[in-house]
Amino acid sequence: MTKRIARFGEWPSPVGTGTITAGSVRLDSVAIDGKRVCWLEGRPSEGGRYVLVCREESGEVRDLTPSPFNVRTRVHEYGGGSFLVHAGRTWFTNDADQRLYGQDGGEAPVALTVEGPHRYADMALDARRARLVCVRESHPADGSEPVNALVAVPLAGGDASVLHGGHDFYSSPSLSPDGEWLAWMTWDHPNMPWDESTVWRARISADGSLGPATRVAGGDGVSVYQPGWSPDGELHFVCDRNGWWNLYRWRDGSVEPVHETRAEFAHPQWQLGTATWSFDRAGNIVCTCREAGRWRLLRIDPAGSVERPSCCAHLESIEDLAVQGDTCVLLGGAPDMPASVVAVDLARDRAAILRQSFPVALDSGHISIPRPMDFPTGEGESAHAFFYPPANADYEAPEGEAPPLIVVSHGGPTGATSTSLDLRIQYWTSRGFAVLDVDYRGSTGYGRAYRDRLAGAWGLADVEDCVNGALHLAAEGRVDRERLAIRGGSAGGFTTLCALVFHDVFRAGASYYGISDLEALARDTHKFESRYLDRLIGPWPEAAGRYRERSPLHFPERLSCPVIFFQGLEDKVVPPNQAELMVEALRDRGVPVAYLAFEGEQHGFRRAETIRTTLDTELGFYGRVFGFRPAGDLPDLDIENL
């Protein structure tokens, strides 16, 4: 079929915002309970409510948690580890009151904890003692820093008892198979869990309290992740003492490697409850690791040999994993497959998709497949990214025209991008935009040294990589040098604003709940991130000058290109004043600026209407700035000073 000719950016696309939100869900946290598989669904159509869903052995899929319950914890503000299932019973944290609830089968949930200033997450079942062991975060009435501890909550309900306290943060409680030992993780200010953290273990006493705790691994600049036990009671965990997050075990009083390789077997622990490894029926470790920016599923036998199940060879993104017997359930995706709940029959090497985050009804010609790209950047180093060229089965651009480019700066900043099929990227590429998704220095998945490149250099190295990636593509003629844009959310919004303020490369930008004032962030943020900037920028307030030098808010005179801001008015991580002060400064200087604020939205937009409005408005914004007419009916947009 002969393609029609239209300018880049003006192509009609089958990927509309209605397509993105209709039937779409945010998948999170998989679990296995006997013959049934469970997972969380965040539903934009229900205002972002998280529902615990179960697939029975018969194939029936049903909701376990009824409305209005919202299965979400706010421990560390980012949550995670919000539910546990076992033998037909469910325990979960409800978003509205942060109390723990128990639920038998299809009966109504019953509160286990009293009302109060407490949040609960990351549960482990202590069946012998009829209790849950979990992380509790207590918020004092005087507004002082929350207190974290490991606590035990009776399954029958009642007051929680503290098992261990004294550290700033706790996660990952795990009981040994015989119920005699408990392992867990801690870290303390000013560290984040990926900077320095520790695995502990202690024997459980007859009265249910813990005996003396022994440090197993971590500390002294070493990061650990996901302590857990083998079927025969050996403690395993992930540790980066060799420069990579690899698998280790505690044997005969010492730490020894299970499998050392130049790959990462951990995620940065922004959320609790994630897993990258477990044991199957035969005693093999079923695990996932990230190598060269892509995830893969492995099985390591007791002798140390490694195989890769062929049924999952196409997967490039794996966010969570659970194993029971010969079944592995994971949350995975690929460039032509959205994030999905996938069940793997390990014995037969077969995989089946149980649930996709959205239905895929696209012709392959409308899907842009990411191409890995390394490019030169500052200090003679290289940075990593994935390049998405424009893709539309029905249209092509006039000969000689290069596409506009949108550079995407991921959040975190300690995080990484994903190559799972994302309609929010295909929204742009199917309209004729190129997209560069940057894993700038400081991103995870490339080893400790690459992750540490951002130490003291946030707002510099990440920005430099986004700028150099765009210039690299422009120099090769793959994108239009005069139509470069950058967008990002949260920390990615900070990188976006820094790139616009401190470099004259991009011609437009979009900040989603982005940081503009580092000093305000250091003063006002929540406990989990309250010392994060010590490592990324410098200790506060000793390095106050550096905070000011890197805050876009203080240099509006250096920004001359149009910017659009999107902000949730209930955002506690990056409060609305971060956007509003920047908008006011640009407005006063006569810089073209637009600002959209959304009632009821927090950090990260969850409502369908918000998602539709922001994407369509951003498209219209680029059309106005770059001088093309996007196809479709887009919202009216007031760009001040344009």
C-alpha positions in Angstrom: 0.0 0.0 0.0 1.3 3.4 -0.9 1.8 5.7 2.1 0.3 9.1 2.2 2.6 12.1 2.6 2.3 14.4 5.6 4.7 16.4 7.7 6.2 14.8 10.8 3.9 15.6 13.7 0.8 15.8 11.5 0.2 12.1 11.0 -3.2 10.8 12.1 -2.6 8.0 14.5 -4.6 5.1 15.8 -3.0 5.7 19.2 -5.3 8.2 20.8 -5.6 9.1 24.4 -8.8 7.2 24.5 -6.9 4.2 23.3 -4.3 4.7 26.1 -6.9 4.9 28.9 -9.7 2.7 27.7 -9.4 -0.7 29.3 -5.9 0.2 30.6 -4.7 -0.7 34.0 -1.4 -0.3 35.9 -0.1 -3.7 36.9 1.8 -4.2 40.0 3.0 -6.9 42.5 2.4 -10.5 41.5 1.8 -13.4 43.9 1.0 -17.1 43.9 -1.3 -18.8 46.4 -1.6 -22.5 45.7 -3.4 -22.8 42.3 -4.4 -19.2 42.0 -2.4 -16.2 40.8 -2.9 -12.7 42.2 -1.8 -9.2 41.2 -2.7 -5.6 41.7 -4.5 -3.4 39.1 -4.4 0.4 39.3 -7.5 1.5 37.4 -7.6 5.0 35.8 -11.3 4.4 35.2 -11.9 4.2 38.9 -9.9 7.2 39.9 -6.6 5.2 40.1 -8.0 2.8 42.7 -5.8 -0.3 43.2 -7.7 -3.6 43.2 -6.3 -7.0 44.2 -7.3 -9.4 41.4 -7.2 -13.2 41.5 -7.1 -15.8 38.7 -8.5 -19.1 39.8 -7.3 -22.5 38.6 -10.4 -22.7 36.5 -9.3 -19.5 34.6 -11.9 -17.3 36.3 -10.6 -13.8 37.0 -12.3 -11.9 39.8 -11.7 -9.0 42.1 -10.8 -9.9 45.7 -11.0 -6.5 47.3 -14.4 -4.7 47.0 -15.0 -1.0 46.4 -14.2 1.4 47.9 -11.1 -0.4 49.3 -7.9 0.8 47.6 -5.0 -1.6 48.1 -2.2 0.9 48.6 0.3 1.7 51.3 2.1 5.0 51.7 5.1 3.8 53.7 8.0 5.8 52.4 5.3 7.7 50.3 6.0 5.4 47.3 4.5 2.4 49.0 4.8 -1.2 47.7 4.3 -4.4 49.5 0.7 -3.6 50.1 -0.8 -7.1 50.3 -0.2 -10.7 51.1 -2.1 -13.8 50.2 -2.0 -17.3 51.7 -4.3 -20.3 51.8 -7.3 -18.4 50.5 -6.9 -15.5 52.9 -5.8 -12.0 52.1 -4.2 -9.2 54.1 -3.8 -5.7 52.7 -3.3 -2.0 53.6 -6.1 0.3 52.6 -5.2 3.7 51.2 -7.8 5.8 52.9 -6.8 5.0 56.5 -3.5 3.1 56.1 -4.9 0.3 58.4 -4.2 -3.4 57.8 -7.2 -5.5 56.9 -7.8 -9.2 56.7 -10.2 -10.9 54.4 -11.3 -14.6 54.2 -12.4 -15.6 50.8 -15.2 -13.4 49.5 -16.1 -12.1 52.9 -16.0 -8.4 53.8 -12.5 -7.1 54.9 -12.0 -6.7 58.6 -9.6 -4.1 60.1 -6.7 -5.7 62.1 -5.1 -2.5 63.3 -6.5 0.4 65.2 -6.9 3.9 63.8 -3.9 6.0 64.3 -0.9 7.6 62.7 0.5 4.4 61.4 1.2 2.9 58.0 1.9 -0.7 57.2 3.7 -2.5 54.4 5.9 -5.4 53.3 4.2 -8.3 55.1 5.5 -11.8 55.9 3.2 -14.5 57.5 4.4 -16.0 60.8 1.8 -18.8 60.7 3.2 -20.6 63.8 2.6 -17.5 65.9 -0.6 -16.4 64.1 0.7 -13.0 63.2 2.0 -10.8 60.4 5.5 -9.4 60.5 5.7 -6.1 58.6 7.1 -2.7 58.4 5.3 0.1 60.3 5.8 3.8 59.7 4.5 6.0 62.6 3.8 9.7 62.0 4.0 11.7 65.3 1.3 14.3 65.9 3.9 17.0 66.3 5.0 16.6 62.7 8.5 15.4 63.6 10.2 12.7 61.5 8.3 9.4 61.2 9.6 6.4 63.1 10.0 3.1 61.3 10.1 -0.4 62.9 9.6 -4.0 62.3 6.3 -5.0 64.1 4.2 -8.1 64.6 0.4 -7.7 64.1 -1.9 -10.5 65.4 -4.0 -12.2 62.7 -7.0 -11.8 65.1 -6.4 -8.1 65.3 -5.1 -5.9 68.1 -2.1 -3.9 69.1 1.2 -4.4 67.1 4.3 -5.3 69.1 7.7 -3.9 68.0 10.2 -6.6 67.1 13.1 -4.3 66.1 13.6 -0.6 66.0 16.4 2.0 66.0 17.1 2.2 62.3 15.7 4.9 60.0 14.3 2.4 57.5 13.3 -1.2 57.4 12.2 -3.6 54.6 11.9 -7.2 53.4 11.1 -9.2 56.6 11.5 -12.9 55.7 10.9 -16.0 57.9 13.0 -19.1 57.5 11.1 -22.3 56.4 11.2 -23.7 59.9 9.9 -20.4 61.4 12.9 -20.1 63.7 14.7 -17.2 62.1 13.8 -13.8 60.8 15.9 -11.9 58.2 15.3 -8.3 57.2 17.0 -5.2 55.7 17.8 -1.8 57.1 19.4 1.5 56.1 20.0 4.8 57.8 20.4 8.5 56.9 21.9 9.8 54.8 21.9 6.6 52.7 19.3 5.4 50.3 18.9 1.6 50.1 20.9 1.5 46.8 23.8 3.5 48.4 24.4 1.4 51.6 22.0 -1.0 53.3 22.3 -4.1 55.5 20.9 -7.6 55.8 20.3 -8.9 59.4 19.1 -12.1 60.9 17.9 -13.0 64.4 16.4 -16.1 66.1 12.8 -15.8 67.1 12.4 -16.4 70.9 9.8 -18.6 72.5 7.7 -15.5 73.4 7.9 -14.2 69.8 10.5 -11.5 70.4 13.8 -11.4 68.5 17.1 -12.5 69.9 20.3 -10.6 69.2 20.5 -9.5 65.6 23.5 -10.5 63.5 24.7 -8.4 60.5 25.0 -10.8 57.6 26.0 -8.5 54.7 26.0 -4.9 53.5 27.1 -1.7 55.2 30.4 0.1 54.6 29.3 1.4 51.2 27.7 -1.9 50.1 24.1 -2.2 49.0 21.9 -5.3 49.5 18.4 -6.3 48.3 15.7 -9.0 49.0 16.9 -11.3 51.8 15.1 -14.7 51.7 15.6 -18.3 52.4 16.2 -21.5 50.4 14.0 -24.5 51.1 16.7 -26.0 53.3 17.1 -22.8 55.3 20.1 -21.0 53.8 19.8 -17.2 53.7 20.2 -15.7 50.2 20.2 -12.1 49.1 21.5 -9.7 46.4 24.6 -7.6 47.1 26.8 -5.3 45.1 30.1 -5.8 46.8 31.7 -6.7 43.5 30.3 -3.7 41.7 27.2 -5.4 40.5 24.0 -6.5 42.2 24.7 -10.3 42.2 23.3 -13.2 44.1 25.0 -14.4 47.4 24.2 -16.7 50.3 25.1 -17.0 54.0 26.8 -20.3 54.5 28.7 -21.5 57.6 29.0 -18.0 59.0 30.4 -16.4 55.8 29.1 -14.8 52.6 29.7 -16.6 49.3 28.6 -15.9 45.8 25.9 -17.9 44.1 26.4 -16.4 40.7 28.7 -13.5 39.8 28.3 -11.7 36.5 28.3 -8.3 35.0 24.5 -7.9 35.4 22.1 -6.6 38.0 19.8 -8.8 39.9 18.0 -6.0 41.8 15.8 -3.0 41.3 16.4 0.3 43.1 14.1 0.0 46.2 11.8 2.9 45.6 9.0 0.6 46.5 8.8 -2.2 49.0 7.9 -5.8 48.2 9.5 -6.3 44.9 11.4 -9.5 44.1 13.9 -10.7 41.5 14.5 -14.3 42.7 13.0 -17.3 44.3 13.3 -21.1 44.4 11.4 -23.6 42.4 10.4 -27.2 43.3 13.7 -28.7 42.3 15.8 -26.2 44.4 16.8 -24.1 41.4 17.0 -20.3 41.8 14.6 -18.7 39.3 15.7 -15.1 38.9 15.7 -12.1 36.6 18.6 -9.8 35.9 19.3 -6.7 33.8 22.1 -6.7 31.3 22.9 -4.0 28.7 19.6 -2.3 29.6 17.4 -5.4 29.1 16.0 -7.9 31.6 16.0 -11.6 31.2 14.7 -14.7 33.1 17.3 -17.2 34.3 17.3 -20.5 36.2 20.4 -21.4 38.2 20.7 -25.0 39.5 22.4 -26.0 42.7 25.6 -26.7 40.9 25.7 -23.2 39.5 24.9 -23.8 35.9 22.6 -21.3 34.2 19.9 -21.7 31.7 17.4 -19.3 30.1 13.8 -20.5 29.6 13.2 -20.1 25.9 9.6 -19.3 26.4 10.6 -15.9 28.0 13.5 -15.1 25.7 11.5 -12.2 24.1 10.9 -10.4 27.4 13.1 -7.4 28.0 11.4 -5.9 31.0 10.7 -7.8 34.2 9.5 -5.8 37.2 8.4 -8.5 39.8 8.5 -12.2 40.2 7.0 -15.0 42.3 7.7 -18.7 42.2 5.9 -21.7 43.7 6.6 -25.3 42.7 7.1 -25.4 38.9 5.2 -22.1 38.3 6.8 -18.7 38.0 4.6 -15.6 37.6 6.2 -12.4 36.6 5.3 -8.9 35.5 7.1 -8.6 32.2 7.0 -6.9 28.8 8.7 -6.5 25.5 9.0 -3.8 22.8 5.8 -5.2 21.1 4.1 -6.4 24.3 2.9 -4.2 27.1 3.5 -4.9 30.8 1.7 -8.1 31.5 1.1 -10.8 34.1 2.9 -13.8 32.6 2.6 -17.4 34.0 5.6 -19.6 33.2 5.4 -23.4 33.4 9.1 -24.1 34.3 8.8 -27.8 33.8 7.5 -27.5 30.2 9.1 -24.2 29.3 5.8 -22.6 28.4 4.5 -19.2 29.1 0.9 -17.7 29.0 -0.2 -14.2 29.4 -2.8 -13.8 32.1 -3.4 -10.1 31.9 -2.1 -7.2 29.9 -1.9 -3.6 31.1 -3.8 -2.6 27.9 -5.3 -4.4 24.9 -3.0 -4.3 21.9 -4.9 -3.6 18.7 -2.2 -2.0 16.7 -0.8 -3.0 13.3 2.9 -3.8 13.7 3.6 -0.9 11.3 2.4 1.5 13.9 4.7 0.3 16.6 8.2 1.8 16.9 10.7 -0.7 18.1 13.4 0.8 20.4 17.0 0.6 19.3 19.7 0.6 22.0 22.1 3.4 21.6 25.4 4.3 23.3 26.8 7.8 22.7 29.7 9.9 23.9 29.1 12.3 26.7 31.0 14.3 29.3 34.4 13.4 30.8 35.2 11.0 27.9 32.4 8.6 29.0 29.5 7.0 27.3 25.8 7.1 28.2 23.0 4.8 27.2 19.6 5.3 25.7 16.9 3.7 23.5 15.9 5.5 20.3 12.4 5.2 18.9 12.1 6.4 15.2 8.8 7.6 13.9 6.5 4.7 12.8 3.2 4.8 11.0 2.0 2.2 8.5 -0.1 4.8 6.6 2.1 7.9 6.4 5.5 9.1 5.6 7.1 12.6 5.7 8.1 14.7 2.6 11.5 13.8 1.3 14.3 15.6 3.1 12.4 16.4 6.3 13.8 15.2 9.6 11.5 14.5 12.5 11.1 16.5 15.7 12.7 14.8 18.7 11.3 14.3 22.2 14.0 13.4 24.8 12.6 11.6 27.8 14.3 11.9 31.1 13.2 9.2 33.5 12.3 9.8 37.2 14.2 8.7 40.2 16.8 9.9 39.3 18.1 6.5 40.6 16.0 4.4 38.2 15.9 3.2 34.6 13.8 3.3 31.6 11.9 0.3 30.2 11.5 -1.1 26.7 8.0 -2.6 27.3 5.5 -1.5 24.8 4.3 1.9 26.1 1.4 3.6 24.3 2.5 6.9 25.7 5.7 6.6 23.6 3.8 5.2 20.6 1.4 8.1 20.9 4.3 10.3 19.8 6.1 8.0 17.3 2.9 7.2 15.4 2.4 10.9 14.9 5.8 11.4 13.4 8.0 12.3 16.4 11.2 10.5 17.2 11.7 9.7 20.9 15.0 9.2 22.8 14.5 7.5 26.2 17.7 8.2 28.1 19.4 6.0 30.8 21.7 8.8 31.8 24.6 8.3 34.1 23.2 7.4 37.5 20.6 5.0 36.1 20.4 1.4 37.4 21.1 -1.7 35.4 24.6 -0.9 34.3 26.6 -1.6 37.5 27.5 0.3 40.6 30.1 2.5 39.0 27.5 3.8 36.4 24.9 4.3 39.2 27.4 6.2 41.3 28.2 8.7 38.4 25.4 10.9 39.7 27.0 11.3 43.1 27.4 15.1 43.5 26.5 15.5 39.9 22.7 15.6 39.8 21.6 18.4 37.5 24.9 18.1 35.7 25.7 14.6 34.4 22.0 13.6 33.7 21.4 16.9 31.9 24.6 16.6 29.9 23.6 13.1 28.8 20.2 14.2 27.6 21.7 17.1 25.8 24.5 15.0 24.2 22.0 12.3 23.2 19.9 14.8 21.3 22.9 16.5 19.6 24.3 13.1 18.6 21.1 12.2 16.8 20.9 15.6 15.2 24.5 15.4 14.0 23.7 12.1 12.3 20.7 13.7 10.6 18.2 11.4 12.2 16.3 14.3 13.9 15.6 18.0 13.2 18.2 20.1 15.2 15.7 23.0 15.3 12.8 20.9 16.7 14.3 19.3 19.8 12.1 19.0 22.9 12.6 17.4 26.3 10.1 16.1 28.8 10.2 14.4 32.2 8.3 13.8 35.4 9.4 14.4 39.0 13.3 14.0 39.1 13.0 13.8 35.3 11.2 17.1 35.4 14.1 18.6 37.2 16.5 17.3 34.5 14.1 18.7 31.9 14.1 22.2 33.5 17.9 22.2 34.0 18.4 21.3 30.4 16.2 24.2 29.3 17.7 26.7 31.7 21.4 25.8 31.6 21.7 24.8 27.9 20.6 26.3 24.7 19.8 23.1 22.8 16.1 22.3 23.2 13.3 24.5 21.7 10.5 23.3 24.0 10.0 21.4 27.2 7.3 19.7 29.3 7.7 19.3 33.1 5.4 16.9 34.9 5.4 17.6 38.6 9.1 18.5 38.2 11.5 20.0 40.8 12.5 23.6 40.2 13.9 24.6 43.7 16.3 22.1 45.3 16.5 24.1 48.5 12.7 23.9 48.9 12.9 20.1 48.2 15.6 19.7 50.8 13.5 21.5 53.4 10.1 20.2 52.7 10.3 16.6 51.4 9.3 13.4 53.2 11.5 11.2 55.4 12.5 8.7 52.7 14.1 11.3 50.5 15.0 13.8 53.2 18.7 13.0 52.9 18.7 11.8 49.3 20.2 15.1 48.0 23.1 14.8 50.4 24.6 12.3 48.0 23.3 13.8 44.7 24.1 17.4 45.5 25.8 17.7 48.9 24.9 17.9 52.5 22.2 20.4 53.4 22.6 23.3 54.5 26.4 23.2 54.2 26.2 23.0 50.4 23.4 25.6 50.1 25.3 27.5 47.5 25.4 24.4 45.3 21.7 23.8 45.7 20.9 27.3 44.6 23.4 27.1 41.6 21.5 24.1 40.3 17.9 25.2 40.9 16.2 26.3 37.7 13.9 28.6 39.7 16.8 31.0 40.4 17.8 31.5 36.7 14.6 32.2 34.7 16.5 34.8 32.7 18.5 31.9 31.1 15.4 30.3 29.7 13.8 31.6 26.5 12.0 28.7 25.0 8.3 27.7 25.7 7.6 25.4 28.6 4.4 23.6 29.7 3.9 22.5 33.3 1.6 19.8 34.6 1.0 19.4 38.4 -1.1 17.4 40.8 -2.5 19.7 43.6 -2.2 16.9 46.2 1.4 16.0 45.5 3.3 15.6 48.8 6.6 14.5 47.1 7.0 17.6 44.9 4.5 20.2 46.2 2.6 22.4 43.7 4.6 25.5 44.7 7.6 24.0 42.9 5.8 24.4 39.6 3.8 27.6 40.5 6.9 29.6 41.4 8.6 28.6 38.2 5.6 29.5 36.1 5.3 32.9 37.8 9.0 33.6 37.2 8.7 32.8 33.5 5.4 34.7 33.1 7.0 37.8 34.6 9.9 37.5 32.2 7.7 37.2 29.1 8.7 33.6 28.4 6.0 31.5 26.7 4.5 29.3 29.4 1.4 27.2 30.1 0.3 25.6 33.4 -2.3 22.9 34.0 -3.1 21.8 37.6 -5.3 18.9 38.6 -7.4 18.5 41.7 -7.2 15.1 43.4 -3.9 14.1 41.6 -0.9 13.2 43.7 2.7 12.3 42.6 2.2 10.6 39.3 -1.1 10.9 37.5 -3.6 8.1 37.9 -6.9 9.3 36.6 -8.0 8.6 33.0 -9.2 12.1 32.3 -5.9 13.6 33.6 -3.9 11.3 31.4 -5.9 12.1 28.3 -5.8 15.8 29.0 -2.1 16.0 29.6 -1.0 14.1 26.5 -3.4 15.9 24.1 -2.5 19.2 25.5 1.2 18.5 25.3 0.8 17.6 21.6 -1.1 20.8 20.9 1.7 22.7 22.7 4.4 21.2 20.4 2.3 22.0 17.4 2.0 25.6 18.3 5.7 25.9 19.2 7.1 24.0 16.2 4.6 25.3 13.7 2.6 22.2 12.5 -1.0 21.2 12.8 -1.5 18.0 14.8 -4.3 15.7 13.6 -7.4 15.3 15.8 -9.5 17.4 18.1 -7.2 18.7 20.8 -8.0 20.8 24.0 -7.8 24.5 23.8 -4.6 25.8 25.3 -3.6 29.2 26.5 0.2 29.7 26.2 1.0 32.9 27.9 3.5 35.3 26.2 3.5 33.3 22.9 
